[in-house]
Amino acid sequence: MTTKPATAQTAPRPLGCLPGSVDVPQVKAAIRLLTHDGQPLAAFNERDQCISAGAYLDPRRETGEVVLELLPEHRPSAGWEQQCDERLRVTLEYAHLFRVARWRAAEVWERDHTGRERLARLILTPPLPTARERMTAALTEYGITAHRDDDAGNSWLVIPLTGDDFPGVGTPQLVAYVYEAHEDWVFVDEPLEHWGGTWQIRFNNGADEVVIHRCDPDADPASATAAAAKFIAAIRAACNG
């Protein structure tokens, strides 16, 4: 009895990008957003030829951007203007989707063979992390929980000196925020890159507050956040003995 040799299985290829781009962070983030919104993703064969219409993402690794282009379905019956109108409509839908998600979506217009300007593609830039997101991640490295609080347009993080629960009224605590001197405003819900200022840490003994730490205003956001988190961790360690 002869056995039929097993047929070699072709490995599944990623949708929405070429195999070499599948692990690029901005591509993965963009694909998650498109998939969640139910947008079709372009598919490719082993020769990297598009075999199914949809969104195609090509990363710019040096800048952290990603180029988004609609690869249309080939329809001989559709006229050129009809295809262009469809590309415009869908690409504008992409732009709206990403802008709502706080991405920057720059439109690239090119002149086609008829001499008319057409929307060809988008250059997408992922949203910058907020100060809160940066600090929460940095404190997690030390096993510390921070709690957001706000009032009158200002926002800040409250860190208990002991335990992880939100400290009650009158309980000694640390308060972390970014101070924007020009606006006399404190915040954690915006990216540090969008405003001046840097991290400040206050100690609140339940009755009064005093600034006990200011980060270098010339430090980059990642370094300033890391320095502030390290200071908070040291204070917590001293209080917990």
C-alpha positions as CSV (number, residue, x, y, z in Angstrom):
1,M,0.0,0.0,0.0
2,T,1.5,3.3,-1.0
3,T,0.9,6.4,1.0
4,K,0.3,9.7,-0.7
5,P,2.9,12.3,0.4
6,A,1.5,15.1,2.5
7,T,1.0,18.3,0.7
8,A,3.1,21.1,1.9
9,Q,1.1,23.8,3.7
10,T,1.7,27.4,2.8
11,A,2.2,29.5,5.9
12,P,-0.5,32.1,6.4
13,R,0.6,35.6,5.4
14,P,-0.3,38.7,7.4
15,L,-3.1,40.9,6.3
16,G,-2.6,44.6,5.8
17,C,1.2,44.6,5.4
18,L,4.1,42.6,4.0
19,P,5.7,39.9,6.2
20,G,8.7,42.1,7.0
21,S,6.5,44.7,8.5
22,V,4.2,42.6,10.7
23,D,6.2,43.2,13.9
24,V,6.7,46.9,13.5
25,P,4.9,48.6,16.5
26,Q,3.1,51.3,14.6
27,V,1.9,48.8,12.0
28,K,0.6,46.5,14.6
29,A,-1.2,49.4,16.3
30,A,-2.7,50.6,13.1
31,I,-3.9,47.2,12.1
32,R,-5.6,46.7,15.5
33,L,-7.5,50.0,15.0
34,L,-8.6,49.1,11.4
35,T,-9.6,45.6,12.4
36,H,-11.6,46.8,15.4
37,D,-13.5,49.2,13.0
38,G,-14.2,46.3,10.6
39,Q,-12.1,47.8,7.8
40,P,-10.8,45.2,5.2
41,L,-7.1,44.7,5.0
42,A,-5.2,44.0,1.8
43,A,-3.9,40.4,1.3
44,F,-0.8,39.4,-0.7
45,N,0.4,36.2,-2.3
46,E,3.9,34.7,-2.0
47,R,5.2,37.1,-4.6
48,D,3.9,40.1,-2.6
49,Q,1.2,40.8,-5.2
50,C,-2.0,42.2,-3.8
51,I,-4.8,39.6,-4.3
52,S,-7.5,41.2,-2.2
53,A,-8.4,44.9,-1.8
54,G,-8.1,46.8,1.5
55,A,-5.8,48.9,3.6
56,Y,-2.1,48.5,3.1
57,L,0.4,49.7,5.8
58,D,4.0,50.5,5.1
59,P,6.2,51.6,8.1
60,R,8.7,54.4,8.2
61,R,10.9,52.9,10.9
62,E,13.2,55.9,11.3
63,T,10.3,58.3,12.2
64,G,7.8,56.0,13.8
65,E,5.2,56.8,11.1
66,V,3.3,54.5,8.9
67,V,2.0,55.0,5.4
68,L,-1.6,54.0,4.8
69,E,-2.9,53.4,1.3
70,L,-6.1,51.8,-0.1
71,L,-5.3,49.1,-2.5
72,P,-8.5,48.9,-4.6
73,E,-10.2,45.9,-6.1
74,H,-9.6,45.7,-9.8
75,R,-13.0,46.2,-11.5
76,P,-12.8,46.5,-15.3
77,S,-16.4,47.8,-15.4
78,A,-15.6,50.7,-13.0
79,G,-14.6,53.9,-14.7
80,W,-11.5,55.9,-13.6
81,E,-13.4,58.7,-11.9
82,Q,-15.5,56.1,-10.1
83,Q,-12.4,54.4,-8.8
84,C,-10.9,57.7,-7.7
85,D,-14.1,58.7,-5.9
86,E,-14.1,55.4,-4.0
87,R,-10.4,55.9,-3.1
88,L,-11.1,59.4,-1.8
89,R,-14.2,58.3,0.2
90,V,-12.4,55.4,1.9
91,T,-9.2,57.2,2.5
92,L,-11.1,60.0,4.2
93,E,-12.8,57.4,6.4
94,Y,-9.4,56.1,7.4
95,A,-8.3,59.6,8.2
96,H,-11.3,60.2,10.4
97,L,-10.9,56.9,12.2
98,F,-7.3,57.6,13.1
99,R,-7.8,61.2,14.1
100,V,-10.6,60.2,16.5
101,A,-8.1,57.8,18.0
102,R,-5.7,60.7,18.5
103,W,-3.3,59.8,15.7
104,R,-2.0,62.5,13.4
105,A,-3.1,61.8,9.8
106,A,-1.4,63.9,7.1
107,E,-2.9,63.7,3.7
108,V,-0.7,63.2,0.6
109,W,-2.2,64.5,-2.6
110,E,-0.6,63.7,-6.0
111,R,-1.4,64.8,-9.5
112,D,-2.7,61.9,-11.7
113,H,-2.3,61.4,-15.4
114,T,-5.3,63.7,-16.1
115,G,-3.6,66.5,-14.2
116,R,-6.0,66.4,-11.3
117,E,-4.9,66.4,-7.7
118,R,-6.0,63.2,-5.9
119,L,-5.7,62.0,-2.3
120,A,-3.2,59.2,-2.7
121,R,-2.3,58.1,0.9
122,L,-2.1,59.1,4.5
123,I,1.0,59.4,6.7
124,L,0.0,58.3,10.2
125,T,1.8,59.2,13.4
126,P,0.7,57.2,16.5
127,P,-0.5,59.3,19.5
128,L,2.1,60.2,22.0
129,P,1.5,58.8,25.5
130,T,0.1,61.1,28.1
131,A,2.1,62.1,31.1
132,R,-0.2,59.8,33.1
133,E,0.4,56.8,30.9
134,R,4.2,57.4,31.1
135,M,4.2,57.8,34.9
136,T,1.8,54.9,35.5
137,A,4.1,52.6,33.5
138,A,7.2,53.9,35.2
139,L,5.7,53.4,38.7
140,T,4.5,49.9,37.8
141,E,8.2,48.9,37.5
142,Y,8.4,49.6,41.3
143,G,5.1,47.9,42.1
144,I,3.5,51.3,42.9
145,T,-0.1,52.2,42.0
146,A,-1.0,55.9,41.2
147,H,-4.5,57.2,41.2
148,R,-5.7,60.0,39.0
149,D,-7.6,63.0,40.4
150,D,-8.7,66.3,39.0
151,D,-10.3,69.7,39.7
152,A,-11.1,72.8,37.7
153,G,-9.3,71.6,34.5
154,N,-6.2,70.5,36.4
155,S,-5.3,66.8,36.8
156,W,-2.7,65.0,38.9
157,L,-1.7,61.6,40.3
158,V,-2.0,60.7,43.9
159,I,0.4,58.1,45.3
160,P,-0.2,56.6,48.8
161,L,2.8,56.4,51.0
162,T,1.7,53.0,52.2
163,G,-0.5,50.4,50.4
164,D,-2.2,50.8,47.0
165,D,-5.6,52.3,47.8
166,F,-6.6,55.9,47.1
167,P,-5.5,57.8,50.2
168,G,-8.3,59.2,52.2
169,V,-8.7,62.8,53.3
170,G,-6.0,63.9,55.7
171,T,-3.8,60.9,54.8
172,P,-0.2,61.7,54.0
173,Q,0.4,61.2,50.3
174,L,2.5,62.2,47.3
175,V,1.1,64.2,44.5
176,A,2.7,64.1,41.0
177,Y,1.9,66.3,38.1
178,V,3.4,68.3,35.2
179,Y,3.5,72.1,35.9
180,E,3.1,74.4,33.0
181,A,4.3,77.8,34.2
182,H,3.1,79.9,31.3
183,E,-0.5,78.7,31.8
184,D,-0.2,78.2,35.6
185,W,-1.7,74.8,35.0
186,V,-1.0,71.3,36.2
187,F,-1.8,68.2,34.2
188,V,-1.3,64.5,33.6
189,D,-3.8,63.9,30.8
190,E,-1.7,65.5,28.0
191,P,1.6,64.4,26.4
192,L,4.6,66.2,27.9
193,E,5.8,66.9,24.4
194,H,2.8,69.2,23.7
195,W,3.5,71.6,26.6
196,G,6.3,73.2,28.5
197,G,7.2,72.2,32.0
198,T,8.1,69.0,33.7
199,W,7.3,66.7,36.6
200,Q,6.9,68.1,40.1
201,I,6.3,66.0,43.2
202,R,4.5,67.4,46.3
203,F,4.2,65.9,49.7
204,N,0.8,66.4,51.3
205,N,0.7,65.7,55.1
206,G,-3.1,66.0,55.2
207,A,-3.1,69.7,55.9
208,D,-0.5,71.3,53.7
209,E,1.5,70.6,50.6
210,V,5.1,71.4,49.7
211,V,7.1,70.7,46.5
212,I,9.8,68.2,47.4
213,H,11.1,67.4,43.9
214,R,11.4,69.1,40.5
215,C,12.7,67.3,37.4
216,D,15.2,68.9,35.1
217,P,13.2,71.0,32.7
218,D,15.6,70.2,29.9
219,A,15.3,66.4,30.3
220,D,13.4,64.5,27.6
221,P,10.0,63.2,28.7
222,A,11.2,59.6,29.2
223,S,14.1,60.6,31.3
224,A,12.1,63.1,33.4
225,T,9.4,60.5,34.1
226,A,12.0,57.9,35.0
227,A,13.7,60.3,37.4
228,A,10.4,61.3,39.1
229,A,9.3,57.6,39.4
230,K,12.7,56.7,41.0
231,F,12.3,59.6,43.5
232,I,8.7,58.4,44.4
233,A,9.9,54.9,44.9
234,A,12.7,56.0,47.2
235,I,10.3,58.0,49.3
236,R,7.9,55.1,49.5
237,A,10.7,52.7,50.5
238,A,11.8,55.0,53.3
239,C,8.2,55.3,54.6
240,N,7.8,51.5,54.5
241,G,11.0,50.9,56.2
